Amino acid sequence: MRTVSAATVLIMAAGQGTRMRSVVPKVLHPVCGRALVGWPIAAAREAGAERIAVIVSPDRDISGALPDGIEAIPQPEPDGTGGALRAAADVVAGSEVVVVLSGDVPLVTAELIGELLAAHEAKDAVATVVTAVLDDPGTYGRIVRDGEGESIERIVEAKAGAGDATAGELEIREINAGIYAFDGEALAAVLPELTNDNAQGEYYLPDVLPRLAAAGGRVAAHVSPDPAVVLGVNSRVDLALVEAEARRRINERHMLAGVTIVDPASTWIEVEVEIGPDVRVEPGCSLIGVTRIGSGSVIGPHTTVIDSRLGADVVAPHSYLAECAVGDRCTVGPFAYLRPRAELAEGAKAGTFVEIKNSTIGAGAKVPHLSYVGDAEVGAGANLGAATITANYDGFVKHRTKIGQGARTGVDTTLIAPVEVGDCAYTGAGSVIDEDVAPGALALTRPEQVQIDGYAERKAEEHEQK
């Protein structure tokens, strides 16, 4: 049996996408955290393909954005899908089996690629086309079968012009998904025969099918049970539709793996995110990038996590976490902001209206509320009173603050970095600390309280005199 590893996967990605109204090449627009073209690449890799090449436009070269190990083949002219395969003729000729995917049709799966190749071999075909049956086939190419209905006679474009579909053919509901398997040698033999005598002046890849049949080969169809596989992107409207379906599938995958997503419609989880079992994702959350969340955690409501690692049993409502690391059993928020390189050890707390940047918060340490901790080390078991601020920037250079294990800062303490508060030391409320505090000591900088008796009465008399 032919395996996917023995096949060459060619991904057509040379379309300009002018309807996107963007300086970004169409196939580089993201869908749930992965570029459009990255989806068929990922499917091919997951299926086990060893050789994957992307056919690109030379005037909008995307080769630098492709993953490592992916070849780029330039298509010199924007002359259609057949032109794309003609540009890759040498690769086609040197391949036993060629699988053709589209860079702007992202919802293809590894399972479908495997099923396609299995059907291709089982039907002893020179070409096998993935098709789908749609209630509204729109502008998709129509599948015209032979008299017995077993093989594909041709595919006609649903456009207006010479060589395109007739009125009768437009009534056909079976459409071309743009996914193919070919015998490499047979395809290489007929590619030079393609012509561009149609209204668009393009070479259509489906035009190779009647030529392959005329040469004695069988052109088979593999009907996909999933009509979404044909969803392509030519505009921002299409992009939103595809992204909604991709997001639905991602959420469903996590839920089937044991994650509770309270309201999938309001939850955004990108494709590379990993979530452990028994995590609860409350409404309004966005989990972005290479985020990892450990089992039993409760995220949200309305929390955003970007490229961050959260341990088990973390609770993080109404917060924003970016490029940070949160240990097991930590509490974050509500309304906390963890910035890049913030690290919370096991059992630590970053509470209400707390901002932490480029700092480590030790095991069991607490920053309960209304504080800014930047460029600091906070020891295990320390507790920072409300409105504790590390003044880390002198206008030119960032400096670090070190707060020892078990230390306690009073409310409204400002720590002028570089400064060190020793283990089990205290600072008094309202203090400005700009010198090191010895372990176990209490540092106070506020003046003694002064009381002026009768002040309110005197102020009232002054006001009356005015």
PLY file of the C-alpha trace (Angstrom):
ply
format ascii 1.0
element vertex 466
property float x
property float y
property float z
element edge 465
property int vertex1
property int vertex2
end_header
0.00 0.00 0.00
1.26 3.44 -0.88
2.03 5.51 2.20
1.92 9.26 2.62
5.67 9.25 3.26
6.18 8.00 -0.32
4.19 10.90 -1.77
5.32 14.40 -2.66
2.93 17.08 -1.42
2.73 20.21 -3.56
0.89 23.22 -2.11
-0.23 25.93 -4.52
0.29 29.31 -2.86
1.03 31.70 -5.69
-2.33 33.51 -5.81
-2.18 37.27 -5.30
-5.35 37.65 -3.27
-6.09 41.20 -4.40
-9.54 41.02 -2.79
-7.82 40.86 0.60
-6.89 44.56 0.18
-3.65 43.92 2.03
0.10 44.35 1.69
0.40 40.94 3.34
0.42 38.01 0.88
-2.90 36.21 1.10
-1.55 32.87 2.30
0.31 34.54 5.18
-2.85 35.90 6.79
-3.32 34.10 10.11
-6.09 31.66 10.94
-6.23 30.92 14.67
-2.54 31.67 15.11
-1.22 29.89 12.01
-0.73 31.31 8.52
-3.19 30.08 5.90
-0.48 28.17 4.07
0.70 26.69 7.36
-2.49 24.65 7.72
-2.01 22.37 4.69
1.69 22.17 5.55
0.83 21.01 9.07
-1.72 18.49 7.72
0.84 17.06 5.30
3.44 16.77 8.04
0.99 15.14 10.42
0.05 12.68 7.68
3.72 11.70 7.42
4.79 13.33 4.15
8.57 13.58 3.89
8.72 15.95 0.91
6.57 19.07 0.94
6.98 21.93 -1.51
5.08 25.22 -1.80
4.62 26.87 -5.19
5.07 30.63 -4.68
4.87 33.86 -6.65
8.28 35.39 -7.37
6.94 38.95 -6.98
5.50 38.20 -3.51
8.00 35.65 -2.32
6.87 33.95 0.88
9.67 31.40 1.01
11.23 33.12 4.05
8.00 32.63 6.00
7.79 28.89 5.36
8.69 26.41 8.11
12.10 24.76 8.06
12.37 21.87 5.64
9.68 23.14 3.24
10.82 23.72 -0.35
9.73 26.79 -2.33
9.11 26.53 -6.07
8.55 29.83 -7.94
5.67 30.12 -10.40
6.98 32.70 -12.90
3.56 33.88 -14.10
0.17 34.08 -12.36
-1.27 31.68 -14.93
-3.56 29.46 -12.88
-3.47 26.16 -11.05
-2.23 24.30 -14.10
0.55 26.86 -14.44
1.54 26.17 -10.85
2.01 22.45 -11.54
3.82 23.23 -14.80
6.28 25.30 -12.73
6.87 22.21 -10.59
7.14 19.83 -13.56
10.57 18.50 -12.54
9.34 17.65 -9.05
6.22 16.01 -10.49
8.21 13.89 -12.91
10.49 12.66 -10.14
7.68 11.62 -7.80
5.79 8.34 -7.67
2.66 9.97 -6.26
1.88 13.69 -6.06
-0.68 15.13 -3.63
-1.81 18.63 -4.58
-3.25 21.00 -1.97
-4.13 24.70 -2.01
-2.43 27.23 0.25
-5.65 29.19 0.70
-7.82 26.17 1.59
-6.75 25.52 5.19
-9.19 23.00 6.63
-7.68 19.93 4.99
-6.69 17.30 7.55
-4.08 14.58 7.82
-6.90 12.04 7.93
-8.28 13.27 4.61
-4.86 13.08 2.96
-4.50 9.49 4.16
-8.00 8.61 2.96
-7.28 10.21 -0.42
-4.17 8.11 -0.98
-5.93 4.94 0.18
-8.76 5.59 -2.31
-6.25 6.43 -5.03
-4.59 3.05 -4.64
-7.77 1.06 -4.06
-9.29 2.38 -7.31
-6.01 1.92 -9.22
-6.36 5.51 -10.47
-3.91 7.82 -12.21
-5.75 10.73 -10.61
-8.10 10.96 -7.64
-10.01 14.13 -6.85
-11.48 15.04 -3.48
-15.04 16.20 -4.03
-17.87 17.43 -1.84
-21.61 17.77 -2.31
-22.96 21.22 -1.45
-26.50 22.55 -1.29
-25.22 25.78 -2.83
-22.17 24.99 -4.98
-21.66 28.66 -5.93
-18.55 29.26 -8.04
-16.81 25.98 -7.28
-15.81 23.83 -10.25
-18.42 21.17 -11.04
-17.66 17.43 -11.23
-18.87 15.88 -14.48
-18.91 12.08 -14.15
-18.97 9.50 -16.94
-22.12 7.68 -17.99
-21.72 5.01 -15.30
-20.98 7.57 -12.60
-17.89 5.69 -11.42
-15.21 7.96 -12.82
-14.72 11.67 -13.41
-15.00 12.72 -17.03
-13.98 16.33 -16.44
-14.24 19.31 -14.09
-15.71 22.52 -15.44
-15.14 25.99 -14.02
-18.30 27.75 -12.83
-17.50 31.04 -14.47
-18.80 32.87 -17.50
-16.89 32.44 -20.72
-15.79 30.07 -23.44
-14.65 26.71 -22.10
-16.44 27.13 -18.77
-19.56 25.43 -17.35
-22.81 25.31 -19.29
-26.15 26.14 -17.70
-26.86 22.43 -17.25
-23.48 21.77 -15.65
-24.06 24.59 -13.18
-26.93 22.51 -11.74
-24.45 19.86 -10.56
-23.97 19.92 -6.77
-20.80 17.82 -6.57
-17.85 20.17 -6.63
-14.08 20.06 -6.83
-12.39 20.55 -3.44
-9.05 21.42 -5.10
-7.31 18.45 -3.48
-5.80 15.78 -5.73
-3.62 12.69 -5.87
-1.79 11.96 -9.13
0.52 9.37 -10.53
3.61 11.52 -10.95
4.80 10.12 -14.26
1.33 10.28 -15.83
0.77 13.86 -14.68
4.18 14.97 -15.98
3.31 13.57 -19.41
0.12 15.64 -19.85
1.07 18.93 -18.19
2.70 20.27 -21.39
-0.60 19.67 -23.24
-2.56 22.18 -21.16
-3.89 25.25 -22.96
-5.13 28.59 -21.67
-7.88 29.25 -24.23
-10.48 30.23 -21.65
-11.98 33.52 -20.53
-9.34 33.94 -17.82
-6.35 33.04 -19.97
-5.21 30.54 -17.32
-4.06 26.95 -17.30
-6.59 24.92 -15.30
-5.21 21.92 -13.45
-8.53 20.03 -13.80
-7.97 20.06 -17.58
-5.38 17.32 -17.14
-8.11 14.89 -16.09
-9.70 14.18 -19.51
-6.20 13.91 -20.98
-5.24 11.32 -18.36
-8.47 9.42 -19.09
-7.84 9.58 -22.83
-4.42 8.01 -22.22
-6.15 5.02 -20.62
-5.97 6.00 -16.95
-8.78 6.08 -14.46
-9.82 9.38 -12.87
-11.54 8.63 -9.56
-13.38 10.69 -6.98
-13.13 10.55 -3.20
-16.17 12.26 -1.72
-15.36 14.04 1.52
-18.07 13.78 4.17
-16.93 17.17 5.49
-18.04 19.97 3.15
-15.96 22.52 5.10
-12.84 21.06 3.51
-13.59 23.17 0.41
-13.69 26.49 2.28
-11.12 28.77 0.68
-10.06 32.36 1.29
-10.20 35.11 -1.29
-11.40 37.99 0.90
-11.56 39.10 4.52
-15.14 37.82 4.59
-13.91 34.35 3.59
-11.14 34.61 6.16
-13.64 35.23 8.95
-15.77 32.26 7.88
-12.79 29.92 7.75
-11.45 31.17 11.06
-14.83 30.62 12.73
-14.88 27.01 11.55
-11.26 26.45 12.58
-11.98 27.91 16.01
-15.01 25.64 16.40
-12.89 22.60 15.60
-10.13 23.63 18.00
-12.63 24.14 20.83
-14.29 20.82 20.08
-10.94 19.02 20.14
-10.15 20.41 23.58
-13.60 19.63 24.96
-13.38 16.04 23.75
-10.00 15.82 25.52
-11.53 16.78 28.87
-11.48 20.60 28.90
-14.61 22.49 29.97
-15.25 25.49 27.72
-18.24 27.21 29.27
-19.15 29.28 26.21
-17.32 28.17 23.05
-18.85 31.01 21.03
-17.03 33.61 23.14
-13.79 31.66 23.57
-10.77 32.07 21.29
-8.14 29.32 21.42
-5.36 29.29 18.85
-4.17 26.13 17.19
-0.85 25.67 19.04
-2.32 26.04 22.53
-2.09 22.99 24.82
-4.58 22.54 27.67
-4.58 19.82 30.31
-7.62 17.83 31.41
-10.15 19.29 33.84
-9.23 22.86 32.93
-12.23 25.21 32.98
-12.20 28.07 30.49
-14.76 30.69 31.42
-16.49 32.96 28.85
-14.60 35.69 27.03
-11.12 34.15 27.17
-8.39 34.31 24.51
-5.60 31.74 24.64
-2.95 32.73 22.13
0.31 31.44 20.67
2.27 28.64 22.33
0.38 28.89 25.61
0.36 25.83 27.89
-2.17 25.38 30.72
-1.92 22.66 33.34
-4.71 20.41 34.54
-7.38 21.68 36.90
-6.80 25.36 36.24
-9.65 27.87 35.96
-9.03 30.58 33.38
-11.25 33.63 33.14
-13.78 34.92 32.71
-12.33 37.48 30.30
-8.68 36.50 30.63
-6.10 36.72 27.84
-3.06 34.43 27.90
-0.33 34.89 25.28
2.71 32.64 24.81
2.66 31.74 28.50
3.04 28.63 30.64
0.55 28.05 33.44
0.84 25.14 35.85
-1.83 22.98 37.41
-4.70 24.38 39.51
-4.01 28.00 38.59
-6.88 30.47 39.02
-6.74 33.53 36.74
-9.94 35.62 36.36
-10.14 38.91 34.44
-6.40 39.18 33.76
-3.83 39.65 30.99
-0.80 37.36 30.88
1.89 37.71 28.22
5.09 35.67 27.86
5.12 34.70 31.51
5.35 31.56 33.63
2.91 30.75 36.43
3.52 27.83 38.75
1.11 25.29 40.18
-1.63 26.53 42.47
-0.97 30.21 41.83
-3.66 32.89 41.94
-3.66 35.69 39.37
-6.09 38.60 39.37
-8.69 39.73 39.04
-7.38 42.55 36.86
-3.70 41.54 37.03
-1.17 42.18 34.27
1.73 39.75 33.99
4.22 41.07 31.46
7.08 39.27 29.70
9.50 37.34 31.94
7.25 37.48 34.97
7.61 34.19 36.86
5.43 33.07 39.74
6.59 30.04 41.71
4.21 27.50 43.20
1.43 28.97 45.30
2.32 32.61 44.64
-0.28 35.32 44.22
-0.52 38.34 41.92
-3.74 39.97 43.00
-6.08 42.74 42.02
-4.59 45.53 39.88
-1.07 44.12 40.18
1.48 44.50 37.38
4.60 42.32 37.31
7.39 42.53 34.72
10.72 40.70 34.39
10.49 39.52 37.99
10.41 36.30 39.96
7.86 35.86 42.73
8.89 33.08 45.11
6.85 30.12 46.28
3.91 31.22 48.41
4.80 34.90 48.08
1.94 37.36 47.74
1.52 40.62 45.89
-2.14 41.06 46.80
-3.22 44.34 45.23
-2.46 47.72 43.67
1.28 47.12 43.20
3.93 47.32 40.49
6.85 44.88 40.62
9.41 45.34 37.87
12.93 43.89 37.56
12.74 42.31 40.98
13.26 39.10 42.94
10.70 38.40 45.64
11.59 35.61 48.03
9.43 32.70 49.09
6.70 33.59 51.57
7.16 37.35 51.24
4.14 39.63 51.35
4.00 43.00 49.61
1.49 45.43 51.07
-0.95 47.34 48.90
0.63 49.95 46.60
4.15 48.57 46.93
6.15 49.93 44.02
9.60 49.02 42.74
11.04 52.18 41.21
13.27 50.32 38.78
14.16 53.00 36.21
16.37 56.02 36.83
15.67 57.55 33.44
18.60 55.80 31.79
19.05 52.29 33.21
16.79 49.61 34.70
17.90 48.40 38.16
16.86 45.38 40.17
15.24 45.05 43.56
15.63 42.03 45.83
13.11 41.24 48.54
14.09 38.39 50.83
12.20 35.36 52.01
9.41 36.11 54.45
9.88 39.88 54.10
6.91 42.21 54.61
6.43 45.62 53.03
3.93 48.04 54.50
1.27 49.65 52.36
2.46 52.40 50.02
6.12 51.38 50.19
8.36 52.57 47.37
11.59 50.66 46.80
14.19 52.72 44.91
16.30 50.23 42.96
18.93 48.98 43.25
18.00 48.00 46.77
17.74 44.84 48.87
15.29 44.04 51.65
16.65 41.19 53.74
14.94 37.98 54.78
12.09 38.50 57.26
12.62 42.28 57.18
9.78 44.83 57.37
9.14 48.24 55.91
6.74 50.70 57.46
3.70 52.02 55.65
4.40 55.01 53.42
8.16 54.49 53.43
10.54 55.29 50.58
13.38 52.77 50.81
16.60 53.64 48.99
19.09 51.80 51.19
19.38 48.09 51.91
17.37 46.76 54.85
19.09 44.18 57.07
17.45 40.78 57.62
14.84 40.92 60.36
14.98 44.74 60.61
12.22 47.33 60.29
12.87 50.28 57.96
10.85 53.48 58.36
11.31 56.73 56.45
8.13 58.68 57.16
8.33 61.68 59.56
6.56 61.70 62.91
2.90 62.70 62.79
2.22 66.36 63.67
-1.19 67.41 65.02
-2.45 71.01 64.86
-5.45 71.44 67.11
-8.26 73.79 66.03
-7.17 73.72 62.39
-10.69 73.18 60.98
-12.11 76.14 62.92
-9.29 78.41 61.79
-9.80 77.41 58.13
-13.52 78.22 58.43
-12.77 81.68 59.86
-10.30 82.40 57.04
-12.94 81.46 54.49
-15.55 83.77 56.06
-13.10 86.69 56.04
-12.67 86.29 52.29
0 1
1 2
2 3
3 4
4 5
5 6
6 7
7 8
8 9
9 10
10 11
11 12
12 13
13 14
14 15
15 16
16 17
17 18
18 19
19 20
20 21
21 22
22 23
23 24
24 25
25 26
26 27
27 28
28 29
29 30
30 31
31 32
32 33
33 34
34 35
35 36
36 37
37 38
38 39
39 40
40 41
41 42
42 43
43 44
44 45
45 46
46 47
47 48
48 49
49 50
50 51
51 52
52 53
53 54
54 55
55 56
56 57
57 58
58 59
59 60
60 61
61 62
62 63
63 64
64 65
65 66
66 67
67 68
68 69
69 70
70 71
71 72
72 73
73 74
74 75
75 76
76 77
77 78
78 79
79 80
80 81
81 82
82 83
83 84
84 85
85 86
86 87
87 88
88 89
89 90
90 91
91 92
92 93
93 94
94 95
95 96
96 97
97 98
98 99
99 100
100 101
101 102
102 103
103 104
104 105
105 106
106 107
107 108
108 109
109 110
110 111
111 112
112 113
113 114
114 115
115 116
116 117
117 118
118 119
119 120
120 121
121 122
122 123
123 124
124 125
125 126
126 127
127 128
128 129
129 130
130 131
131 132
132 133
133 134
134 135
135 136
136 137
137 138
138 139
139 140
140 141
141 142
142 143
143 144
144 145
145 146
146 147
147 148
148 149
149 150
150 151
151 152
152 153
153 154
154 155
155 156
156 157
157 158
158 159
159 160
160 161
161 162
162 163
163 164
164 165
165 166
166 167
167 168
168 169
169 170
170 171
171 172
172 173
173 174
174 175
175 176
176 177
177 178
178 179
179 180
180 181
181 182
182 183
183 184
184 185
185 186
186 187
187 188
188 189
189 190
190 191
191 192
192 193
193 194
194 195
195 196
196 197
197 198
198 199
199 200
200 201
201 202
202 203
203 204
204 205
205 206
206 207
207 208
208 209
209 210
210 211
211 212
212 213
213 214
214 215
215 216
216 217
217 218
218 219
219 220
220 221
221 222
222 223
223 224
224 225
225 226
226 227
227 228
228 229
229 230
230 231
231 232
232 233
233 234
234 235
235 236
236 237
237 238
238 239
239 240
240 241
241 242
242 243
243 244
244 245
245 246
246 247
247 248
248 249
249 250
250 251
251 252
252 253
253 254
254 255
255 256
256 257
257 258
258 259
259 260
260 261
261 262
262 263
263 264
264 265
265 266
266 267
267 268
268 269
269 270
270 271
271 272
272 273
273 274
274 275
275 276
276 277
277 278
278 279
279 280
280 281
281 282
282 283
283 284
284 285
285 286
286 287
287 288
288 289
289 290
290 291
291 292
292 293
293 294
294 295
295 296
296 297
297 298
298 299
299 300
300 301
301 302
302 303
303 304
304 305
305 306
306 307
307 308
308 309
309 310
310 311
311 312
312 313
313 314
314 315
315 316
316 317
317 318
318 319
319 320
320 321
321 322
322 323
323 324
324 325
325 326
326 327
327 328
328 329
329 330
330 331
331 332
332 333
333 334
334 335
335 336
336 337
337 338
338 339
339 340
340 341
341 342
342 343
343 344
344 345
345 346
346 347
347 348
348 349
349 350
350 351
351 352
352 353
353 354
354 355
355 356
356 357
357 358
358 359
359 360
360 361
361 362
362 363
363 364
364 365
365 366
366 367
367 368
368 369
369 370
370 371
371 372
372 373
373 374
374 375
375 376
376 377
377 378
378 379
379 380
380 381
381 382
382 383
383 384
384 385
385 386
386 387
387 388
388 389
389 390
390 391
391 392
392 393
393 394
394 395
395 396
396 397
397 398
398 399
399 400
400 401
401 402
402 403
403 404
404 405
405 406
406 407
407 408
408 409
409 410
410 411
411 412
412 413
413 414
414 415
415 416
416 417
417 418
418 419
419 420
420 421
421 422
422 423
423 424
424 425
425 426
426 427
427 428
428 429
429 430
430 431
431 432
432 433
433 434
434 435
435 436
436 437
437 438
438 439
439 440
440 441
441 442
442 443
443 444
444 445
445 446
446 447
447 448
448 449
449 450
450 451
451 452
452 453
453 454
454 455
455 456
456 457
457 458
458 459
459 460
460 461
461 462
462 463
463 464
464 465
